[in-house]
């Protein structure tokens, strides 16, 4: 069975951990989990944990003196005062079962994040079906440039090399995930709702329950707090109506913060930033796509509401180079632009493909390599995936990344490829995909690798198969 969050609340977690200084992290290599492990280590806790595979994140933890064991190690749990778990594991996980059997308190990732964030006067939580990591990273850059030394918990790697930035200032900026109602364990002073586009059909029963979760999130900030939402997104505006305090909006063409004179140069937005009716200057983004213009507007409004000077906001957004695996440029391969992207929902895929189309020469083709994430999502959005991926000139579908699931729904990557059309093909392993690309790609093409699983490992296969990925 899947696990759910503990939802103890920050005061209860504080009491729980008061006399418990040794924490064991189950799934410590996860992007969110390793950030929390680093934060707890910095606060003086003795931290260790396990993960099924060695990775860049586990190596980063080891470099900080945090013990990481690969594989399941239920016997190790007995030496610790509390166990932290992620919803990526299931109830039958050997280490989780060991903690329960031994009477060791178990605490969910979201509850730990809520506790760690609670000590900061300014708590910014970035929510939405799409764009959370990018906006969190934008805000991190803005607040850093403003010399406010923020603490940041992001769902993507930041320029510092990890998903956590541990500052000494009064601001905590955190990505607020909706899966399992995780974001309801937080107590933000500023709640951002970028968009509300149905997802996670393995947890939310229907669209209404998904919307209700965002309404509950909007009600979290106190009367002195702020909810920031997209004025051009109906579901976001509906959720924001539950706010107890101030509501502020952004949008491409309307809202308290919007863009004027918007144009795209090589696919990258340039616009006059309008705040509260006045133009404050020009933003020239380095990240492509309309969706990143919206992301920049959301970050700008939040930063301004938190007191960051407008000139600093302009400079930071114009210098922002993106977050890891969010339309990340990985290099050139014999004249082929190669991008790595986390897109795993049809809406995200469509936005990413539109972005790369804008920066692909007219004579070039857009190649999409897509790894579906979970059987449930693949089934729930099958038709939408087929439509979104049909926008590419060539589609290669990798095996479904199961995450926390097993195949009980009759879904397969081959079935998805067949549904997309004749320009799509299922190719099994990464080595085979790399070989196929080496035969088909030509100068002027653009390669977009997408998925929320481990599809980014394809780039190692590309290099080993005599691709030369070089900096642009």
C-alpha positions as CSV (number, residue, x, y, z in Angstrom):
1,X,0.0,0.0,0.0
2,X,1.1,3.6,-0.6
3,X,2.1,5.7,2.4
4,X,0.6,9.1,3.4
5,X,2.0,12.1,5.2
6,X,2.0,12.2,8.9
7,X,0.7,15.9,9.1
8,X,1.8,16.3,12.7
9,X,2.4,20.0,12.3
10,X,5.6,22.1,13.1
11,X,5.0,22.4,16.9
12,X,4.5,18.6,17.3
13,X,7.5,17.8,15.2
14,X,9.6,20.3,17.2
15,X,8.6,18.4,20.4
16,X,9.2,15.1,18.8
17,X,12.7,16.0,17.7
18,X,13.7,17.9,20.8
19,X,15.5,14.9,22.4
20,X,16.0,13.0,19.2
21,X,19.2,14.0,17.3
22,X,19.9,10.9,15.2
23,X,17.8,10.8,12.0
24,X,17.6,8.0,9.4
25,X,16.4,9.0,5.9
26,X,14.6,6.3,3.9
27,X,15.3,7.2,0.2
28,X,17.9,9.8,1.1
29,X,19.0,10.2,-2.5
30,X,15.7,11.7,-3.7
31,X,15.9,15.3,-4.8
32,X,13.7,16.6,-1.9
33,X,15.0,14.2,0.7
34,X,18.7,14.9,0.2
35,X,18.0,18.7,0.5
36,X,16.3,18.0,3.9
37,X,19.1,15.8,5.0
38,X,21.6,18.5,4.3
39,X,19.5,21.0,6.2
40,X,19.2,18.7,9.2
41,X,23.0,18.0,9.1
42,X,23.7,21.8,9.2
43,X,21.4,22.1,12.2
44,X,23.4,19.7,14.2
45,X,21.5,16.4,13.7
46,X,23.3,13.2,13.1
47,X,22.1,12.2,9.7
48,X,22.4,9.0,7.6
49,X,20.2,7.0,5.3
50,X,19.8,4.7,2.4
51,X,18.8,4.7,-1.2
52,X,18.4,1.9,-3.8
53,X,21.0,3.4,-6.2
54,X,24.1,5.5,-5.9
55,X,23.7,8.8,-7.6
56,X,25.0,12.4,-7.9
57,X,22.9,13.3,-4.8
58,X,24.2,10.4,-2.7
59,X,27.7,11.3,-3.6
60,X,27.1,14.9,-2.6
61,X,25.8,13.8,0.8
62,X,28.8,11.6,1.4
63,X,31.0,14.6,0.6
64,X,29.3,16.5,3.4
65,X,30.0,13.6,5.9
66,X,26.5,12.1,5.8
67,X,26.5,8.3,5.7
68,X,24.7,6.7,2.8
69,X,24.1,3.0,2.4
70,X,22.9,1.5,-0.9
71,X,20.0,-0.9,-0.8
72,X,17.7,-1.8,2.1
73,X,19.2,-1.8,5.6
74,X,16.5,-2.4,8.1
75,X,19.0,-3.3,10.8
76,X,20.6,0.1,10.6
77,X,17.3,1.8,11.6
78,X,17.6,0.6,15.2
79,X,20.5,2.9,15.9
80,X,18.5,6.0,15.1
81,X,15.9,8.1,17.1
82,X,13.5,8.8,14.2
83,X,13.0,7.8,10.6
84,X,12.1,10.2,7.8
85,X,10.3,8.7,4.8
86,X,9.3,9.9,1.3
87,X,6.0,9.0,-0.5
88,X,8.2,7.3,-3.1
89,X,8.4,4.3,-0.8
90,X,5.5,1.9,0.0
91,X,4.2,0.7,3.4
92,X,6.0,-2.7,3.0
93,X,9.5,-1.0,2.7
94,X,11.8,-3.0,5.0
95,X,13.3,0.0,6.7
96,X,9.9,1.6,7.3
97,X,8.6,-1.7,8.7
98,X,11.6,-2.0,11.0
99,X,11.0,1.5,12.4
100,X,7.4,0.7,13.1
101,X,8.2,-2.6,14.7
102,X,10.8,-1.1,16.9
103,X,8.6,1.8,18.0
104,X,10.9,4.4,16.4
105,X,8.9,7.5,15.4
106,X,8.4,7.9,11.6
107,X,8.0,11.3,10.1
108,X,7.1,12.2,6.5
109,X,9.2,14.5,4.3
110,X,6.5,17.2,4.2
111,X,6.2,17.4,8.0
112,X,10.0,17.7,8.3
113,X,10.0,20.5,5.7
114,X,7.2,22.3,7.5
115,X,9.1,22.1,10.8
116,X,12.4,23.4,9.2
117,X,10.7,26.2,7.5
118,X,8.7,27.3,10.5
119,X,11.7,29.1,12.1
120,X,11.8,31.7,9.3
121,X,9.8,34.9,9.5
122,X,9.3,35.0,5.7
123,X,8.1,31.7,4.3
124,X,7.5,31.5,0.5
125,X,5.8,28.3,-0.8
126,X,5.7,27.8,-4.6
127,X,2.8,25.6,-5.7
128,X,1.3,24.6,-9.1
129,X,1.0,21.7,-11.4
130,X,3.8,23.1,-13.5
131,X,6.8,25.5,-13.1
132,X,7.4,25.1,-9.3
133,X,11.1,24.3,-9.5
134,X,11.8,27.1,-12.0
135,X,10.0,29.7,-10.0
136,X,11.7,28.5,-6.8
137,X,15.0,28.8,-8.5
138,X,14.2,32.3,-9.9
139,X,13.3,33.5,-6.4
140,X,16.5,32.0,-5.0
141,X,18.5,34.0,-7.5
142,X,16.5,37.2,-6.8
143,X,16.8,37.0,-3.0
144,X,20.5,36.1,-3.3
145,X,21.2,39.1,-5.5
146,X,19.3,41.2,-3.0
147,X,21.8,40.0,-0.4
148,X,19.0,38.5,1.8
149,X,20.9,35.2,2.0
150,X,17.8,32.9,1.7
151,X,17.4,29.3,2.6
152,X,15.9,27.4,-0.4
153,X,14.4,23.9,-0.8
154,X,13.9,23.2,-4.5
155,X,12.8,20.2,-6.6
156,X,15.7,20.7,-9.0
157,X,19.4,21.2,-8.6
158,X,20.5,24.8,-8.0
159,X,23.7,26.5,-9.1
160,X,25.3,25.5,-5.7
161,X,25.2,21.9,-6.9
162,X,22.4,20.6,-4.6
163,X,18.6,21.2,-4.3
164,X,19.1,23.1,-1.0
165,X,20.6,26.4,-0.3
166,X,21.2,27.0,3.4
167,X,21.3,30.7,4.1
168,X,21.4,32.7,7.3
169,X,18.8,35.3,6.4
170,X,15.1,35.4,7.4
171,X,13.6,34.1,4.2
172,X,12.8,30.4,3.4
173,X,11.8,29.7,-0.2
174,X,10.4,26.2,-0.8
175,X,8.9,24.2,-3.6
176,X,5.4,23.1,-2.4
177,X,4.4,19.7,-4.0
178,X,0.7,18.8,-4.2
179,X,1.2,15.1,-4.3
180,X,-0.3,13.4,-1.3
181,X,-1.4,16.9,-0.2
182,X,2.3,17.5,0.8
183,X,1.9,21.3,0.7
184,X,-0.7,21.3,3.4
185,X,2.0,20.5,5.9
186,X,3.5,24.0,5.4
187,X,2.7,27.4,6.9
188,X,3.7,29.9,4.3
189,X,3.5,33.7,4.6
190,X,3.4,33.9,0.8
191,X,1.6,31.1,-1.1
192,X,2.1,31.1,-4.9
193,X,-0.4,29.2,-7.1
194,X,1.1,29.1,-10.6
195,X,-1.6,26.9,-12.2
196,X,-4.0,24.1,-11.3
197,X,-3.9,21.4,-14.0
198,X,-5.2,17.9,-12.9
199,X,-2.5,15.4,-12.1
200,X,-1.6,12.5,-9.7
201,X,-4.6,10.4,-10.6
202,X,-3.1,7.7,-8.3
203,X,-3.9,9.9,-5.3
204,X,-6.6,12.4,-6.2
205,X,-9.9,10.8,-6.9
206,X,-11.0,13.4,-9.4
207,X,-10.5,17.0,-10.7
208,X,-12.6,18.5,-7.9
209,X,-10.5,16.9,-5.1
210,X,-7.4,18.2,-6.9
211,X,-8.8,21.7,-7.0
212,X,-9.9,21.5,-3.4
213,X,-6.4,20.7,-2.3
214,X,-5.2,24.0,-3.9
215,X,-8.0,25.9,-2.2
216,X,-6.9,24.5,1.1
217,X,-3.3,25.5,0.3
218,X,-4.5,29.1,-0.5
219,X,-6.1,29.2,3.0
220,X,-2.8,28.5,4.8
221,X,-1.2,32.0,4.9
222,X,-2.4,34.2,7.8
223,X,-4.5,37.3,7.4
224,X,-1.2,39.2,7.2
225,X,0.0,36.9,4.4
226,X,-0.3,37.0,0.7
227,X,-1.6,34.6,-2.0
228,X,-0.2,35.1,-5.4
229,X,-2.0,33.5,-8.4
230,X,-2.3,33.5,-12.2
231,X,-5.1,35.9,-13.2
232,X,-5.4,34.1,-16.6
233,X,-5.9,30.6,-15.1
234,X,-9.4,29.9,-13.9
235,X,-8.6,27.1,-11.5
236,X,-5.8,29.1,-9.9
237,X,-8.1,32.1,-9.4
238,X,-10.8,29.9,-8.0
239,X,-8.3,28.4,-5.5
240,X,-7.0,31.8,-4.5
241,X,-10.5,32.9,-3.5
242,X,-10.0,30.9,-0.3
243,X,-7.2,33.2,0.9
244,X,-7.6,34.8,4.3
245,X,-5.3,37.7,3.6
246,X,-4.1,39.7,0.6
247,X,-4.5,38.4,-2.9
248,X,-2.2,39.5,-5.8
249,X,-2.3,38.3,-9.4
250,X,0.0,38.0,-12.4
251,X,-0.5,37.2,-16.0
252,X,0.9,37.7,-19.5
253,X,-1.4,40.6,-20.2
254,X,-3.3,41.3,-17.0
255,X,-2.9,41.3,-13.2
256,X,-1.0,43.3,-10.6
257,X,2.1,42.1,-12.4
258,X,2.1,41.6,-16.2
259,X,4.1,42.0,-19.4
260,X,3.9,44.8,-22.0
261,X,5.6,44.9,-25.4
262,X,6.3,41.1,-25.2
263,X,8.4,39.7,-28.0
264,X,10.5,36.6,-28.5
265,X,14.1,36.8,-29.6
266,X,15.5,33.3,-30.5
267,X,12.5,31.9,-28.5
268,X,13.4,33.9,-25.3
269,X,10.9,36.5,-24.0
270,X,11.7,40.2,-23.7
271,X,9.2,42.5,-22.1
272,X,8.5,45.5,-20.0
273,X,7.7,44.4,-16.4
274,X,4.6,46.2,-15.1
275,X,4.0,46.2,-11.4
276,X,0.9,47.8,-9.9
277,X,0.3,49.8,-13.1
278,X,3.8,51.1,-13.6
279,X,6.6,49.8,-15.9
280,X,9.7,49.2,-13.9
281,X,12.0,48.3,-16.7
282,X,12.9,45.6,-19.3
283,X,13.4,41.9,-18.6
284,X,15.4,39.9,-21.2
285,X,15.1,36.2,-20.3
286,X,17.8,33.7,-21.1
287,X,15.3,30.8,-20.8
288,X,13.0,30.1,-23.7
289,X,9.2,29.8,-23.9
290,X,6.0,31.6,-23.0
291,X,5.7,29.5,-19.8
292,X,9.0,31.0,-18.5
293,X,7.6,34.5,-19.1
294,X,4.7,33.5,-16.8
295,X,7.2,32.0,-14.3
296,X,9.2,35.2,-14.3
297,X,6.1,37.4,-13.7
298,X,5.1,35.2,-10.7
299,X,8.6,35.4,-9.2
300,X,8.8,39.1,-9.8
301,X,5.4,39.8,-8.0
302,X,6.3,37.6,-5.1
303,X,9.7,39.2,-4.6
304,X,8.3,42.7,-4.9
305,X,5.6,41.8,-2.3
306,X,8.4,40.6,0.0
307,X,10.2,43.9,-0.3
308,X,12.9,43.1,-2.8
309,X,13.9,46.3,-4.8
310,X,12.5,46.3,-8.4
311,X,15.9,47.0,-9.9
312,X,17.3,43.8,-8.3
313,X,14.3,41.8,-9.6
314,X,15.0,43.0,-13.2
315,X,18.7,42.1,-13.0
316,X,18.2,38.7,-11.4
317,X,15.5,37.6,-13.9
318,X,17.6,38.8,-16.9
319,X,20.6,36.8,-15.6
320,X,18.7,33.6,-14.7
321,X,20.0,30.6,-16.6
322,X,17.4,28.0,-15.4
323,X,17.3,25.1,-13.1
324,X,18.6,21.6,-13.7
325,X,16.5,19.5,-16.0
326,X,14.2,22.4,-16.8
327,X,14.9,23.0,-20.5
328,X,18.5,22.6,-19.6
329,X,20.9,22.9,-22.5
330,X,23.3,20.0,-22.4
331,X,25.5,20.8,-25.3
332,X,25.9,20.4,-29.1
333,X,26.2,17.0,-30.8
334,X,27.5,17.6,-34.4
335,X,25.2,20.6,-34.9
336,X,22.3,19.2,-32.9
337,X,21.1,21.2,-29.9
338,X,20.5,18.8,-26.9
339,X,18.1,19.7,-24.1
340,X,17.2,17.9,-20.9
341,X,13.7,18.5,-19.4
342,X,11.6,17.3,-16.5
343,X,8.3,17.5,-18.5
344,X,6.1,14.5,-17.6
345,X,2.6,15.9,-18.0
346,X,0.9,16.6,-21.3
347,X,0.7,20.4,-20.6
348,X,4.4,20.5,-19.8
349,X,5.4,18.5,-22.9
350,X,3.4,20.8,-25.1
351,X,5.0,23.9,-23.6
352,X,8.5,22.4,-23.9
353,X,8.0,21.3,-27.5
354,X,6.7,24.8,-28.4
355,X,9.8,26.3,-26.9
356,X,12.3,24.1,-28.8
357,X,10.4,24.6,-32.0
358,X,11.0,28.4,-31.6
359,X,14.8,27.8,-31.4
360,X,15.1,25.1,-34.1
361,X,16.2,26.2,-37.6
362,X,13.4,26.0,-40.1
363,X,15.2,23.2,-41.9
364,X,15.8,21.3,-38.7
365,X,13.6,18.7,-37.0
366,X,12.5,18.4,-33.4
367,X,13.3,15.0,-31.9
368,X,11.5,14.1,-28.6
369,X,12.7,11.2,-26.4
370,X,10.0,10.7,-23.7
371,X,10.0,8.4,-20.7
372,X,6.5,8.1,-19.3
373,X,6.3,8.4,-15.5
374,X,4.0,5.9,-13.7
375,X,1.4,3.6,-15.2
376,X,-1.4,5.6,-13.6
377,X,-0.4,8.9,-15.2
378,X,0.1,7.2,-18.6
379,X,-3.4,5.7,-18.5
380,X,-5.1,8.8,-17.1
381,X,-3.7,11.1,-19.8
382,X,-3.1,8.6,-22.6
383,X,-5.0,10.7,-25.3
384,X,-3.4,13.9,-24.1
385,X,0.1,12.4,-24.2
386,X,-0.5,11.3,-27.8
387,X,-1.7,14.7,-28.8
388,X,1.1,16.6,-27.1
389,X,3.9,14.4,-28.4
390,X,2.5,14.5,-32.0
391,X,3.9,18.1,-32.1
392,X,7.4,16.6,-32.5
393,X,8.8,15.5,-35.9
394,X,10.2,12.3,-34.4
395,X,9.3,10.7,-31.1
396,X,11.1,7.9,-29.3
397,X,9.3,6.4,-26.3
398,X,11.4,4.7,-23.5
399,X,10.1,2.2,-21.0
400,X,7.6,3.5,-18.4
401,X,9.4,4.6,-15.2
402,X,7.2,2.9,-12.6
403,X,8.3,4.9,-9.5
404,X,6.1,3.6,-6.6
405,X,3.8,1.5,-8.9
406,X,3.6,-1.9,-10.5
407,X,1.9,-2.6,-13.9
408,X,-1.7,-3.6,-13.2
409,X,-3.3,-1.3,-15.7
410,X,-2.2,-2.8,-19.0
411,X,-0.2,0.3,-20.0
412,X,3.0,0.0,-22.0
413,X,5.4,2.4,-23.7
414,X,4.8,0.5,-27.0
415,X,1.1,1.2,-26.7
416,X,1.8,4.9,-26.2
417,X,4.2,5.0,-29.2
418,X,1.6,3.3,-31.4
419,X,-1.0,5.8,-30.2
420,X,1.2,8.8,-31.1
421,X,1.5,7.8,-34.8
422,X,3.8,6.6,-37.5
423,X,6.5,9.1,-36.5
424,X,6.8,7.5,-33.1
425,X,8.6,4.3,-32.0
426,X,9.1,2.4,-28.8
427,X,12.8,1.7,-28.2
428,X,13.6,-0.1,-25.0
429,X,16.9,0.6,-23.2
430,X,19.0,3.8,-23.1
431,X,21.8,2.2,-25.1
432,X,19.4,1.3,-27.9
433,X,17.9,4.8,-27.9
434,X,21.3,6.4,-28.1
435,X,22.2,4.1,-31.1
436,X,18.9,5.0,-32.8
437,X,19.6,8.7,-32.3
438,X,23.1,8.4,-33.7
439,X,21.6,7.0,-37.0
440,X,18.8,9.5,-37.3
441,X,19.9,12.9,-36.0
442,X,21.3,15.5,-38.4
443,X,22.8,19.0,-38.1
444,X,20.2,21.6,-37.4
445,X,17.9,19.2,-35.5
446,X,17.0,19.7,-31.8
447,X,16.9,16.8,-29.3
448,X,14.6,17.2,-26.4
449,X,14.9,14.5,-23.7
450,X,11.9,14.5,-21.3
451,X,10.6,12.7,-18.2
452,X,10.5,12.7,-14.4
453,X,12.3,9.4,-13.9
454,X,15.9,8.6,-14.8
455,X,15.8,9.4,-18.5
456,X,18.6,12.0,-18.0
457,X,20.9,9.0,-17.8
458,X,20.5,8.8,-21.5
459,X,23.2,11.5,-21.9
460,X,25.8,9.2,-20.5
461,X,24.8,6.6,-23.1
462,X,25.0,9.3,-25.8
463,X,28.6,10.1,-24.8
464,X,29.6,6.4,-24.6
465,X,28.2,5.8,-28.1
466,X,30.6,8.4,-29.6
467,X,28.4,11.4,-29.3
468,X,30.4,14.5,-28.3
469,X,28.3,16.8,-26.1
470,X,30.2,20.1,-26.1
471,X,29.3,23.4,-24.4
472,X,27.6,25.9,-26.8
